[in-house]
Amino acid sequence: MDKIIQNLTNLVRMHKSLLDLATKKTDIIVESNMEELDALIKKEQAHVAAIEQLERQRQQLVTDYLAAKGSAPSLTPTVAELIEAADAPNKAKIQTIREELLTIIDALKAKNELNQKMVYQSLQMVNMTLELMRPRPAAQADTMNYSSKEVRRPANFSSTSYEV
């Protein structure tokens, strides 16, 4: 049981670290620092790989624990199943760790959604800027003129000029 609790504690620690990286990512996105963003994404990927490995270990440890207790574990045993099978002192510890992990995961989801929206908005700004910088064809550029006293209409309307 100590190995399982240590594994869960490591999962909490890694998720906290990933949340810290997501918070830093928000600042980097605001600053539009692409080099730092690239480096941070690589760190995130390493964290995710470590979390996946810890999760596989947790599943194996819980499967072994439940089998030793005489329970038939599911294919992917959950922490809730572990809590049901655990003895009283460990049940409280595991429940506390589970709640902390769920809280961190919820915060991480919210932070990642914010970062995703910010990146999308930045992409929209880049596209809008590119549209403004793109040269317009001569026919389109001559469609409307608001700088003089007359408004010229597109060729398909009429060739008549109208006084304003």
Backbone as numpy.savetxt, mean C-alpha at the origin, in Angstrom:
# Nx Ny Nz CAx CAy CAz Cx Cy Cz
5.46 -24.20 22.84 4.63 -23.00 22.84 5.51 -21.73 22.84
6.67 -21.80 23.47 7.55 -20.64 23.51 8.02 -20.23 22.11
8.26 -21.23 21.26 8.68 -20.94 19.88 7.56 -20.22 19.13
6.32 -20.62 19.37 5.19 -19.98 18.70 5.05 -18.54 19.16
5.16 -18.32 20.45 5.04 -16.95 20.99 6.19 -16.08 20.47
7.40 -16.64 20.40 8.54 -15.89 19.86 8.31 -15.57 18.39
7.78 -16.53 17.63 7.47 -16.31 16.22 6.43 -15.19 16.06
5.38 -15.23 16.86 4.34 -14.19 16.79 4.92 -12.82 17.15
5.80 -12.80 18.14 6.45 -11.55 18.54 7.31 -11.01 17.40
8.00 -11.90 16.71 8.80 -11.49 15.54 7.90 -10.96 14.42
6.75 -11.57 14.23 5.80 -11.08 13.22 5.34 -9.67 13.58
5.06 -9.43 14.84 4.66 -8.08 15.28 5.79 -7.09 15.01
7.00 -7.46 15.37 8.16 -6.58 15.18 8.37 -6.25 13.70
8.26 -7.25 12.84 8.46 -7.02 11.41 7.33 -6.17 10.81
6.10 -6.38 11.26 4.99 -5.57 10.77 5.13 -4.12 11.24
5.60 -3.91 12.47 5.85 -2.53 12.95 6.90 -1.85 12.08
7.94 -2.60 11.77 9.01 -2.06 10.94 8.48 -1.72 9.54
7.63 -2.59 9.00 7.03 -2.34 7.69 6.12 -1.11 7.74
5.40 -0.93 8.84 4.56 0.26 9.01 5.43 1.53 9.07
6.57 1.45 9.74 7.49 2.59 9.76 7.97 2.94 8.35
8.27 1.91 7.57 8.69 2.15 6.18 7.56 2.79 5.37
6.34 2.35 5.60 5.19 2.93 4.87 5.00 4.40 5.24
5.26 4.73 6.50 5.17 6.12 6.94 6.26 6.96 6.27
7.47 6.42 6.21 8.56 7.12 5.52 8.23 7.28 4.04
7.58 6.27 3.48 7.22 6.31 2.06 6.28 7.48 1.78
5.37 7.75 2.69 4.46 8.88 2.53 5.25 10.17 2.39
6.22 10.38 3.26 7.05 11.59 3.20 7.84 11.65 1.90
8.37 10.52 1.47 9.15 10.48 0.24 8.28 10.79 -0.97
7.05 10.29 -0.96 6.13 10.57 -2.07 5.82 12.05 -2.12
5.60 12.66 -0.96 5.32 14.10 -0.90 6.50 14.89 -1.46
7.71 14.46 -1.13 8.91 15.14 -1.62 9.22 14.82 -3.08
8.57 13.82 -3.64 8.82 13.36 -5.01 10.27 12.95 -5.23
10.83 12.26 -4.25 12.22 11.82 -4.34 12.24 10.38 -4.85
12.44 10.22 -6.14 12.34 8.90 -6.77 13.47 7.95 -6.36
14.67 8.49 -6.13 15.78 7.63 -5.72 15.53 7.02 -4.35
15.07 7.86 -3.41 14.76 7.35 -2.07 13.58 6.39 -2.12
12.60 6.70 -2.96 11.44 5.83 -3.09 11.86 4.44 -3.59
12.74 4.41 -4.57 13.22 3.14 -5.10 13.94 2.33 -4.02
14.80 2.99 -3.26 15.54 2.31 -2.18 14.57 1.80 -1.11
13.57 2.60 -0.78 12.62 2.20 0.25 11.77 1.01 -0.21
11.40 0.99 -1.48 10.61 -0.12 -2.01 11.41 -1.42 -1.91
12.71 -1.35 -2.14 13.55 -2.54 -1.99 13.57 -3.02 -0.55
13.62 -2.08 0.40 13.56 -2.46 1.82 12.21 -3.09 2.15
11.15 -2.52 1.60 9.82 -3.09 1.84 9.73 -4.51 1.32
10.28 -4.75 0.14 10.25 -6.09 -0.44 10.99 -7.08 0.45
12.11 -6.66 1.02 12.86 -7.53 1.93 12.04 -7.82 3.19
11.34 -6.80 3.70 10.48 -7.00 4.87 9.35 -7.98 4.56
8.73 -7.81 3.41 7.62 -8.69 3.03 8.11 -10.13 2.90
9.28 -10.32 2.33 9.84 -11.67 2.20 10.10 -12.28 3.59
10.62 -11.48 4.51 10.87 -11.97 5.87 9.55 -12.30 6.58
8.54 -11.47 6.37 7.23 -11.72 6.98 6.62 -13.00 6.42
6.76 -13.21 5.12 6.24 -14.45 4.51 6.93 -15.67 5.09
8.22 -15.58 5.29 8.96 -16.70 5.89 8.51 -16.95 7.33
8.36 -15.88 8.10 7.87 -16.03 9.48 6.47 -16.62 9.50
5.64 -16.23 8.57 4.27 -16.75 8.51 4.28 -18.26 8.19
5.14 -18.68 7.28 5.24 -20.11 6.98 5.71 -20.88 8.22
6.69 -20.29 8.94 7.16 -20.93 10.18 6.03 -21.00 11.21
5.27 -19.93 11.33 4.16 -19.90 12.29 3.15 -21.00 11.97
2.81 -21.12 10.70 1.85 -22.15 10.31 2.36 -23.55 10.65
3.64 -23.78 10.39 4.21 -25.09 10.70 4.24 -25.34 12.20
4.64 -24.34 12.98 4.68 -24.48 14.44 3.29 -24.74 15.00
2.30 -24.02 14.50 0.93 -24.18 14.99 0.39 -25.55 14.58
0.68 -25.96 13.35 0.25 -27.29 12.90 0.82 -28.38 13.80
2.12 -28.27 14.09 2.77 -29.26 14.97 2.17 -29.23 16.37
1.93 -28.03 16.88 1.36 -27.88 18.24 -0.04 -28.48 18.31
-0.87 -28.16 17.33 -2.24 -28.68 17.33 -2.26 -30.19 17.16
-1.38 -30.72 16.33 -1.29 -32.17 16.15 -0.87 -32.85 17.45
0.07 -32.24 18.17 0.52 -32.80 19.45 -0.59 -32.76 20.49
-1.48 -31.78 20.37 -2.61 -31.66 21.32 -3.77 -32.57 20.93
-3.66 -33.21 19.76 -4.71 -34.11 19.32 -5.77 -33.44 18.47
-5.57 -32.16 18.11 -6.52 -31.46 17.25 -6.14 -31.69 15.80
-7.14 -31.64 14.95 -6.90 -31.76 13.52 -6.76 -30.35 12.95
-5.52 -29.90 12.67 -5.34 -28.54 12.16 -5.84 -28.40 10.73
-6.24 -27.19 10.38 -6.64 -26.91 9.00 -5.38 -26.79 8.14
-5.59 -26.63 6.84 -4.44 -26.49 5.94 -3.60 -25.28 6.28
-4.25 -24.18 6.61 -3.55 -22.97 7.05 -4.06 -22.61 8.44
-3.42 -23.15 9.46 -3.91 -22.95 10.83 -3.83 -21.47 11.23
-4.87 -21.01 11.89 -4.94 -19.61 12.28 -4.52 -19.43 13.74
-4.29 -18.18 14.09 -3.96 -17.86 15.47 -5.19 -18.10 16.35
-6.37 -17.88 15.79 -7.60 -18.14 16.55 -7.69 -19.62 16.94
-7.32 -20.51 16.02 -7.30 -21.94 16.35 -6.29 -22.23 17.45
-5.17 -21.55 17.39 -4.13 -21.72 18.41 -4.65 -21.26 19.77
-5.34 -20.13 19.80 -5.87 -19.60 21.06 -6.85 -20.59 21.68
-7.70 -21.19 20.86 -8.67 -22.17 21.36 -7.97 -23.36 22.00
-6.85 -23.79 21.42 -6.16 -25.00 21.90 -5.17 -24.71 23.03
-4.79 -23.45 23.21 -3.75 -23.12 24.18 -4.28 -23.19 25.62
-3.33 -23.39 26.55 -3.70 -23.38 27.97 -3.87 -21.94 28.44
-4.48 -21.75 29.60 -4.89 -20.42 30.09 -3.78 -19.37 30.09
-2.61 -19.62 30.67 -1.59 -18.55 30.70 -1.12 -18.14 29.30
-0.95 -19.10 28.42 -0.50 -18.79 27.06 -1.62 -18.19 26.22
-2.85 -18.56 26.52 -4.00 -18.05 25.77 -4.05 -16.53 25.85
-3.84 -15.98 27.04 -3.88 -14.52 27.23 -2.74 -13.84 26.47
-1.54 -14.43 26.54 -0.38 -13.86 25.83 -0.64 -13.83 24.33
-1.11 -14.96 23.81 -1.32 -15.07 22.37 -2.43 -14.11 21.93
-3.48 -14.00 22.72 -4.58 -13.09 22.39 -4.08 -11.64 22.33
-3.24 -11.25 23.27 -2.68 -9.90 23.28 -1.82 -9.65 22.04
-0.97 -10.62 21.71 -0.11 -10.49 20.53 -0.97 -10.42 19.27
-2.01 -11.24 19.20 -2.91 -11.25 18.02 -3.57 -9.89 17.84
-4.07 -9.32 18.92 -4.73 -8.02 18.83 -3.76 -6.93 18.39
-2.53 -6.97 18.91 -1.52 -6.00 18.51 -1.19 -6.15 17.03
-1.05 -7.38 16.58 -0.74 -7.64 15.18 -1.87 -7.15 14.27
-3.11 -7.41 14.65 -4.25 -6.96 13.86 -4.32 -5.44 13.79
-4.02 -4.77 14.89 -4.00 -3.31 14.92 -2.94 -2.76 13.97
-1.76 -3.35 14.00 -0.67 -2.90 13.13 -1.03 -3.16 11.67
-1.62 -4.30 11.38 -1.99 -4.63 9.99 -3.04 -3.65 9.48
-4.01 -3.29 10.33 -5.02 -2.31 9.92 -4.38 -0.95 9.62
-3.45 -0.53 10.47 -2.75 0.75 10.24 -1.92 0.69 8.96
-1.31 -0.45 8.73 -0.50 -0.64 7.52 -1.37 -0.58 6.27
-2.54 -1.19 6.32 -3.46 -1.12 5.18 -3.86 0.32 4.89
-4.20 1.07 5.94 -4.61 2.46 5.77 -3.47 3.30 5.19
-2.27 3.09 5.69 -1.11 3.85 5.21 -0.82 3.50 3.75
-0.91 2.24 3.40 -0.67 1.82 2.01 -1.74 2.38 1.07
-2.98 2.45 1.53 -4.04 3.05 0.70 -3.76 4.53 0.47
-3.32 5.23 1.51 -2.96 6.64 1.38 -1.82 6.81 0.38
-0.79 6.00 0.53 0.36 6.08 -0.39 -0.06 5.79 -1.83
-0.94 4.83 -2.01 -1.41 4.50 -3.35 -2.16 5.68 -3.95
-3.01 6.32 -3.16 -3.76 7.49 -3.66 -2.81 8.63 -4.00
-1.79 8.83 -3.18 -0.84 9.91 -3.43 -0.04 9.65 -4.71
0.36 8.41 -4.93 1.09 8.08 -6.15 0.18 8.28 -7.36
-1.07 7.89 -7.25 -2.01 8.06 -8.35 -2.20 9.55 -8.67
-2.34 10.38 -7.63 -2.49 11.82 -7.84 -1.23 12.41 -8.48
-0.07 11.95 -8.06 1.18 12.42 -8.67 1.23 12.05 -10.14
0.79 10.86 -10.46 0.76 10.41 -11.84 -0.21 11.27 -12.66
-1.34 11.62 -12.08 -2.29 12.49 -12.77 -1.66 13.86 -13.04
-0.92 14.38 -12.08 -0.26 15.68 -12.26 0.78 15.60 -13.37
1.53 14.53 -13.42 2.52 14.35 -14.47 1.83 14.30 -15.83
0.76 13.53 -15.93 0.03 13.44 -17.20 -0.55 14.78 -17.61
-1.09 15.52 -16.65 -1.65 16.84 -16.96 -0.56 17.79 -17.44
0.59 17.75 -16.79 1.71 18.60 -17.18 2.19 18.24 -18.58
2.28 16.96 -18.86 2.68 16.54 -20.20 1.69 17.00 -21.26
0.40 16.94 -20.94 -0.62 17.41 -21.87 -0.47 18.91 -22.15
-0.16 19.67 -21.12 0.00 21.11 -21.28 1.25 21.46 -22.08
2.26 20.63 -21.97 3.52 20.90 -22.66 3.52 20.40 -24.10
2.62 19.51 -24.43 2.56 18.93 -25.77 2.12 19.99 -26.77
2.84 20.13 -27.87 2.43 21.12 -28.88 1.11 20.71 -29.52
0.29 21.70 -29.78 -1.01 21.43 -30.38 -0.91 21.62 -31.89
-1.66 20.84 -32.62 -1.68 21.03 -34.08 -2.19 22.43 -34.42
-1.73 22.96 -35.54 -2.09 24.33 -35.94 -3.59 24.53 -36.03
-4.33 23.58 -36.57 -5.78 23.72 -36.70 -6.44 23.82 -35.34
-5.96 23.08 -34.38 -6.56 23.11 -33.05 -6.17 24.39 -32.31
-4.97 24.88 -32.52 -4.51 26.08 -31.84 -5.26 27.32 -32.32
-5.78 27.28 -33.54 -6.44 28.43 -34.12 -7.97 28.41 -33.88
-8.45 27.49 -33.11 -9.89 27.34 -32.95 -10.52 28.50 -32.20
-9.98 28.87 -31.11 -10.56 29.96 -30.32 -9.46 30.97 -30.00
-9.83 32.22 -30.02 -8.87 33.26 -29.71 -9.57 34.24 -28.78
-9.14 34.27 -27.57 -9.76 35.15 -26.58 -8.88 36.38 -26.30
-7.81 36.52 -27.03 -6.91 37.63 -26.76 -7.24 38.89 -27.56
-8.10 38.79 -28.57 -8.47 39.97 -29.34 -9.97 40.17 -29.23
-10.48 41.09 -30.02 -11.91 41.40 -29.93 -12.76 40.45 -30.75
-12.16 39.56 -31.46 -12.99 38.65 -32.24 -12.70 37.20 -31.84
-13.71 36.37 -31.99 -13.61 34.95 -31.69 -13.70 34.21 -33.00
-12.68 33.43 -33.30 -12.70 32.64 -34.53 -13.21 31.25 -34.20
-14.12 30.79 -34.97 -14.73 29.47 -34.79 -13.97 28.42 -35.59
-14.11 27.18 -35.24 -13.51 26.12 -36.04 -14.06 26.12 -37.45
-13.30 25.58 -38.38 -13.66 25.61 -39.80 -15.00 24.93 -40.06
-15.36 23.95 -39.28 -16.61 23.25 -39.54 -17.85 24.02 -39.10
-17.69 25.13 -38.39 -18.84 25.93 -38.00 -19.20 26.96 -39.07
-18.29 27.87 -39.28 -18.52 28.94 -40.27 -17.23 29.71 -40.40
-17.05 30.36 -41.53 -15.84 31.16 -41.72 -16.07 32.61 -41.33
-17.25 32.93 -40.81 -17.59 34.29 -40.43 -16.95 34.62 -39.09
-16.39 35.83 -38.98 -15.88 36.30 -37.71 -16.98 37.06 -37.00
-17.03 36.93 -35.70 -18.06 37.58 -34.90 -17.41 38.63 -34.02
-17.97 39.80 -33.97 -17.48 40.86 -33.09 -17.94 40.57 -31.68
-17.07 40.86 -30.74 -17.40 40.64 -29.32 -17.65 41.96 -28.65
